[in-house]
Amino acid sequence: MGTSRQPGRRPNDLPSAEELLAAHPLDPLTADEVREVAAILRRDRGVEPPRWRFASIELNEPPKAALREPRERRPLREALAVCWNREDGQAYRAVVSLMQAFTKTAAPRRSPPGSTCRASSRT
């Protein structure tokens, strides 16, 4: 699998608006986008090992109605990250704007009643 990285572009450079609009809104996150989400969460929320672990980073899909909008009016790409705080065993969800490079929301992830899911102490 190749990446859509342009020649001369460093891995941590944010994609341009044109690049983000060129991608289909439901395309999976690229490896560069996943790395960028992790970097944004480290910067904005202090999500650093060994205290924190990423459980998942995936596309935060836009509403279906937004997909019918003209390309220039579609919502910007966002990622949904689930992180484990290994000290207290809690999971946290964060929505990260890829175009604007900031964490939009971050909150504890609520487990279903009766769930006993806890973070592992292993790396």
C-alpha positions as CSV (number, residue, x, y, z in Angstrom):
1,M,0.0,0.0,0.0
2,G,1.4,3.4,-0.9
3,T,0.8,6.7,0.7
4,S,-0.5,9.8,-0.9
5,R,2.5,11.8,0.3
6,Q,3.8,14.3,-2.1
7,P,7.5,14.6,-2.9
8,G,9.3,17.0,-0.7
9,R,6.7,16.8,2.0
10,R,7.7,15.8,5.5
11,P,5.6,13.1,7.3
12,N,4.3,15.4,10.0
13,D,3.2,18.2,7.5
14,L,-0.5,18.6,7.5
15,P,-2.3,17.8,4.2
16,S,-3.5,20.7,2.3
17,A,-7.2,21.6,1.9
18,E,-7.0,20.4,-1.7
19,E,-5.6,17.1,-0.7
20,L,-8.3,16.5,1.9
21,L,-11.0,17.5,-0.4
22,A,-9.6,15.3,-3.2
23,A,-10.0,12.2,-1.0
24,H,-13.4,10.6,-0.7
25,P,-14.9,11.4,2.6
26,L,-15.2,7.7,3.5
27,D,-11.7,6.7,2.5
28,P,-9.9,5.1,5.5
29,L,-7.3,7.2,7.3
30,T,-3.9,7.1,5.7
31,A,-0.8,6.1,7.8
32,D,0.2,9.8,7.8
33,E,-3.2,10.8,9.1
34,V,-3.0,8.2,11.9
35,R,0.4,9.5,12.9
36,E,-0.9,13.1,12.8
37,V,-3.8,12.2,15.1
38,A,-1.4,10.6,17.6
39,A,0.8,13.7,17.5
40,I,-2.1,16.1,18.0
41,L,-3.3,14.1,21.0
42,R,0.2,14.1,22.5
43,R,0.4,17.8,22.0
44,D,-3.1,18.8,23.1
45,R,-3.9,16.2,25.8
46,G,-0.6,14.8,27.0
47,V,-1.3,11.3,25.7
48,E,2.1,9.8,26.1
49,P,3.5,6.3,26.9
50,P,3.8,4.6,29.3
51,R,0.8,6.1,31.0
52,W,-1.4,6.1,27.9
53,R,-2.0,3.6,25.1
54,F,-3.9,4.0,21.9
55,A,-6.7,1.4,21.5
56,S,-7.8,2.6,18.1
57,I,-7.6,5.5,15.7
58,E,-10.2,5.5,12.8
59,L,-12.2,7.7,10.6
60,N,-15.0,9.6,12.2
61,E,-17.5,9.2,9.4
62,P,-19.5,12.3,8.4
63,P,-23.3,12.1,8.4
64,K,-24.8,10.6,5.2
65,A,-26.5,13.9,4.4
66,A,-23.2,15.7,4.3
67,L,-21.9,13.3,1.6
68,R,-24.5,14.7,-0.8
69,E,-23.1,18.2,-0.4
70,P,-20.8,19.7,-3.1
71,R,-17.2,18.8,-2.4
72,E,-16.3,22.3,-1.1
73,R,-19.1,22.2,1.5
74,R,-18.5,18.7,2.9
75,P,-17.3,18.5,6.5
76,L,-13.6,18.3,7.1
77,R,-12.0,14.9,7.8
78,E,-12.0,13.9,11.4
79,A,-10.6,11.0,13.3
80,L,-12.0,9.2,16.3
81,A,-9.4,7.9,18.8
82,V,-9.9,5.7,21.8
83,C,-7.1,5.9,24.4
84,W,-6.5,3.9,27.5
85,N,-5.2,5.6,30.7
86,R,-3.2,2.7,32.2
87,E,-3.1,4.3,35.6
88,D,-6.8,4.4,36.2
89,G,-7.9,1.8,33.6
90,Q,-10.3,4.3,32.0
91,A,-10.8,4.6,28.2
92,Y,-11.2,8.0,26.7
93,R,-12.6,9.0,23.3
94,A,-11.4,12.0,21.3
95,V,-12.4,13.5,18.0
96,V,-9.6,15.2,16.2
97,S,-9.9,17.6,13.2
98,L,-7.3,16.6,10.7
99,M,-7.6,19.8,8.7
100,Q,-7.5,22.2,11.6
101,A,-5.0,20.1,13.6
102,F,-6.7,20.2,17.0
103,T,-8.7,18.0,19.4
104,K,-12.4,18.9,19.1
105,T,-13.7,16.8,21.9
106,A,-12.2,14.4,24.5
107,A,-14.3,12.6,27.1
108,P,-14.3,9.4,29.1
109,R,-15.7,6.5,27.2
110,R,-18.7,5.0,29.0
111,S,-18.7,1.2,29.3
112,P,-22.0,-0.7,29.0
113,P,-23.5,-1.7,32.4
114,G,-21.9,-4.8,33.8
115,S,-18.7,-4.4,31.7
116,T,-15.4,-5.0,33.4
117,C,-13.1,-3.9,30.6
118,R,-9.8,-2.5,32.0
119,A,-6.5,-1.5,30.4
120,S,-3.7,-4.0,30.4
121,S,-0.5,-3.3,32.2
122,R,1.5,-4.9,29.4
123,T,2.7,-2.9,26.4
